[in-house]
Amino acid sequence: MKFRYLLLSFLFFSLVTIIIAQDEHTRPAANEDLSHSVFGPPQPAIWEFQLSYLKEGTDNISSFNFYKKDQRNKTLFFKISDNGLNNRNEFRVQELTGGAVLFPINDDDRYQLDIGGTYDKIKDTSLYGKAFFSRITLRPQPNLWFRIGAEYFDGSATGHNTLYRNTVLNSFYFVGKVSVSKFSLVGLLGNGKIDDVQNTRYGFAGIIEGPFNTFILGGYIKSDEQKENVRTLAIGRGAPFRPDGLPSTFYIWKHRDNYDFQLGGIFFGGKNLFVKPAAIGMSQGMFISSTALRENSELRQGQLMSITDDYRNSDFTLFYVYLNQGIEMIPGTVNHVGFRAIQLFKVFSEVKFSIFSKPVIGLFYNEETTPEFSPASHKFIDKQSTFWSFQAGITFQDSLILNVIHTPQKSDWAVALSFMYMVPKNNGMNIE
């Protein structure tokens, strides 16, 4: 195994060296040709600062978040929170999270570095956890794309005989993509380790681009553990950088033994920011994420806001999310935990009255499935519950945004106040 990674590291280093050496002699500076950018035309940077409070029963989460966003999406993000609800490993924690997307070589889109981490403390204990991720992305030519990533987690998980069990996870992966005309082939090699147990994965995916910015992706990842083999299917359409009036859409399905995940969305209306690179990048990222750590999923996406800004991608937005995972509550018996959510948003982007503008309304349908012990049958059964949630928001003076989400059946609610600041063009954009 060590030899494999030494060989992989050597090949990667050799590839980078050849690319950079060749590039120095064959290409002008990328900033001289803005059409090279895969992220679209430059636009002013936007900073958003958000204070939020979520309440569920007698538990709550209070947090402060911010991010910086430009044509390259979110390039800086941060969150500090006091989490009285269950976090990713079902513990109540105080958490500090942050990350950045950097372009360290002359601000060139071809050389990208993503870094981030989380440090948390389980409340009422002296137990600490930490997670870290980093990845390097190279785009030497428009039809070539390479990424190498490393992730790490050292913290607590639920134990069978103890409340807290220390666990150490790590993941390393290398991905390469080559495009010829309308077809792209993605190859992946990764290795993960849970405590002392290692698992090697490799896989391939194909992407076919069709008319009107449509695409389809199919991928398969093979693992040492057969139950970890993953199939990924994605289909969708991204908008051009100059909107054409047609809706954008995507649907992603991931499946392995006792695990199904589906994610879909439709964006339409006068303002549609779900462009083609974002659509294909999201689908490709879902395929690659099968080799990464679940503990870093929010960091990799830069999604740390308590009430997300995804609804601002278009005038009308519809999301669909489904998760169904089998777990053994009793040896030999599989129960299920999961959820289904349908979220509909409408932004009235043309509405303006006095200091108020851009009101938004949201309607959410939710299903939740959890195992529950039945004294009558002396076994766990899957219990399903359904409920509705509602969101309302308004913008003040084009810079303050107030959003409220309420779930009447559960008496749950969330409120978030955001401040938006757009950097003036002469300060926030460097076009040479």
ChimeraX attribute file (.defattr): number of C-alpha atoms within 10 A of each C-alpha:
attribute: neighborCount
match mode: 1-to-1
recipient: residues
	/A:1	9
	/A:2	7
	/A:3	8
	/A:4	9
	/A:5	14
	/A:6	11
	/A:7	12
	/A:8	15
	/A:9	14
	/A:10	12
	/A:11	12
	/A:12	16
	/A:13	12
	/A:14	11
	/A:15	13
	/A:16	15
	/A:17	12
	/A:18	11
	/A:19	15
	/A:20	12
	/A:21	11
	/A:22	12
	/A:23	14
	/A:24	10
	/A:25	8
	/A:26	8
	/A:27	8
	/A:28	10
	/A:29	11
	/A:30	16
	/A:31	16
	/A:32	10
	/A:33	11
	/A:34	15
	/A:35	11
	/A:36	16
	/A:37	17
	/A:38	15
	/A:39	18
	/A:40	16
	/A:41	12
	/A:42	16
	/A:43	17
	/A:44	17
	/A:45	21
	/A:46	18
	/A:47	19
	/A:48	20
	/A:49	19
	/A:50	21
	/A:51	20
	/A:52	21
	/A:53	19
	/A:54	22
	/A:55	17
	/A:56	15
	/A:57	10
	/A:58	8
	/A:59	13
	/A:60	18
	/A:61	20
	/A:62	19
	/A:63	21
	/A:64	21
	/A:65	20
	/A:66	20
	/A:67	24
	/A:68	19
	/A:69	17
	/A:70	19
	/A:71	16
	/A:72	17
	/A:73	16
	/A:74	19
	/A:75	18
	/A:76	20
	/A:77	24
	/A:78	23
	/A:79	22
	/A:80	19
	/A:81	20
	/A:82	19
	/A:83	21
	/A:84	20
	/A:85	18
	/A:86	13
	/A:87	14
	/A:88	13
	/A:89	12
	/A:90	11
	/A:91	19
	/A:92	21
	/A:93	26
	/A:94	20
	/A:95	20
	/A:96	18
	/A:97	21
	/A:98	21
	/A:99	23
	/A:100	21
	/A:101	21
	/A:102	17
	/A:103	17
	/A:104	12
	/A:105	11
	/A:106	11
	/A:107	13
	/A:108	16
	/A:109	22
	/A:110	20
	/A:111	16
	/A:112	18
	/A:113	18
	/A:114	19
	/A:115	20
	/A:116	22
	/A:117	21
	/A:118	21
	/A:119	19
	/A:120	21
	/A:121	20
	/A:122	20
	/A:123	15
	/A:124	8
	/A:125	8
	/A:126	7
	/A:127	14
	/A:128	17
	/A:129	19
	/A:130	19
	/A:131	22
	/A:132	22
	/A:133	25
	/A:134	19
	/A:135	19
	/A:136	18
	/A:137	19
	/A:138	18
	/A:139	18
	/A:140	17
	/A:141	12
	/A:142	12
	/A:143	12
	/A:144	14
	/A:145	17
	/A:146	20
	/A:147	18
	/A:148	20
	/A:149	20
	/A:150	20
	/A:151	23
	/A:152	21
	/A:153	23
	/A:154	17
	/A:155	20
	/A:156	21
	/A:157	18
	/A:158	14
	/A:159	11
	/A:160	8
	/A:161	7
	/A:162	8
	/A:163	10
	/A:164	15
	/A:165	12
	/A:166	14
	/A:167	16
	/A:168	17
	/A:169	19
	/A:170	20
	/A:171	21
	/A:172	22
	/A:173	24
	/A:174	22
	/A:175	19
	/A:176	17
	/A:177	18
	/A:178	16
	/A:179	16
	/A:180	9
	/A:181	8
	/A:182	11
	/A:183	14
	/A:184	17
	/A:185	16
	/A:186	20
	/A:187	18
	/A:188	22
	/A:189	20
	/A:190	24
	/A:191	21
	/A:192	21
	/A:193	15
	/A:194	13
	/A:195	12
	/A:196	8
	/A:197	8
	/A:198	15
	/A:199	15
	/A:200	18
	/A:201	20
	/A:202	19
	/A:203	21
	/A:204	19
	/A:205	21
	/A:206	19
	/A:207	21
	/A:208	16
	/A:209	18
	/A:210	13
	/A:211	8
	/A:212	13
	/A:213	17
	/A:214	19
	/A:215	22
	/A:216	20
	/A:217	21
	/A:218	19
	/A:219	21
	/A:220	20
	/A:221	23
	/A:222	17
	/A:223	18
	/A:224	13
	/A:225	11
	/A:226	10
	/A:227	12
	/A:228	18
	/A:229	18
	/A:230	22
	/A:231	19
	/A:232	23
	/A:233	21
	/A:234	25
	/A:235	21
	/A:236	23
	/A:237	26
	/A:238	25
	/A:239	25
	/A:240	19
	/A:241	15
	/A:242	10
	/A:243	17
	/A:244	11
	/A:245	13
	/A:246	16
	/A:247	19
	/A:248	26
	/A:249	22
	/A:250	23
	/A:251	20
	/A:252	23
	/A:253	19
	/A:254	20
	/A:255	18
	/A:256	16
	/A:257	12
	/A:258	14
	/A:259	18
	/A:260	17
	/A:261	18
	/A:262	18
	/A:263	19
	/A:264	18
	/A:265	18
	/A:266	19
	/A:267	27
	/A:268	20
	/A:269	18
	/A:270	16
	/A:271	16
	/A:272	25
	/A:273	20
	/A:274	25
	/A:275	21
	/A:276	21
	/A:277	16
	/A:278	17
	/A:279	24
	/A:280	24
	/A:281	11
	/A:282	16
	/A:283	26
	/A:284	22
	/A:285	13
	/A:286	18
	/A:287	28
	/A:288	24
	/A:289	15
	/A:290	19
	/A:291	27
	/A:292	22
	/A:293	21
	/A:294	13
	/A:295	20
	/A:296	21
	/A:297	14
	/A:298	12
	/A:299	24
	/A:300	23
	/A:301	12
	/A:302	21
	/A:303	18
	/A:304	20
	/A:305	23
	/A:306	21
	/A:307	22
	/A:308	11
	/A:309	10
	/A:310	12
	/A:311	21
	/A:312	20
	/A:313	17
	/A:314	23
	/A:315	21
	/A:316	21
	/A:317	24
	/A:318	20
	/A:319	20
	/A:320	17
	/A:321	17
	/A:322	18
	/A:323	18
	/A:324	18
	/A:325	18
	/A:326	15
	/A:327	15
	/A:328	12
	/A:329	16
	/A:330	10
	/A:331	7
	/A:332	6
	/A:333	11
	/A:334	16
	/A:335	19
	/A:336	21
	/A:337	17
	/A:338	18
	/A:339	19
	/A:340	18
	/A:341	18
	/A:342	17
	/A:343	20
	/A:344	19
	/A:345	23
	/A:346	20
	/A:347	23
	/A:348	15
	/A:349	16
	/A:350	10
	/A:351	10
	/A:352	15
	/A:353	8
	/A:354	7
	/A:355	9
	/A:356	15
	/A:357	20
	/A:358	20
	/A:359	20
	/A:360	21
	/A:361	18
	/A:362	19
	/A:363	16
	/A:364	19
	/A:365	15
	/A:366	16
	/A:367	15
	/A:368	18
	/A:369	20
	/A:370	15
	/A:371	19
	/A:372	14
	/A:373	13
	/A:374	11
	/A:375	8
	/A:376	6
	/A:377	8
	/A:378	8
	/A:379	13
	/A:380	19
	/A:381	17
	/A:382	15
	/A:383	14
	/A:384	14
	/A:385	10
	/A:386	13
	/A:387	14
	/A:388	17
	/A:389	18
	/A:390	18
	/A:391	21
	/A:392	18
	/A:393	19
	/A:394	18
	/A:395	21
	/A:396	17
	/A:397	11
	/A:398	15
	/A:399	13
	/A:400	17
	/A:401	21
	/A:402	19
	/A:403	20
	/A:404	20
	/A:405	21
	/A:406	18
	/A:407	16
	/A:408	12
	/A:409	10
	/A:410	12
	/A:411	10
	/A:412	17
	/A:413	19
	/A:414	20
	/A:415	20
	/A:416	22
	/A:417	18
	/A:418	22
	/A:419	17
	/A:420	18
	/A:421	15
	/A:422	16
	/A:423	15
	/A:424	12
	/A:425	13
	/A:426	9
	/A:427	9
	/A:428	15
	/A:429	14
	/A:430	12
	/A:431	11
	/A:432	9
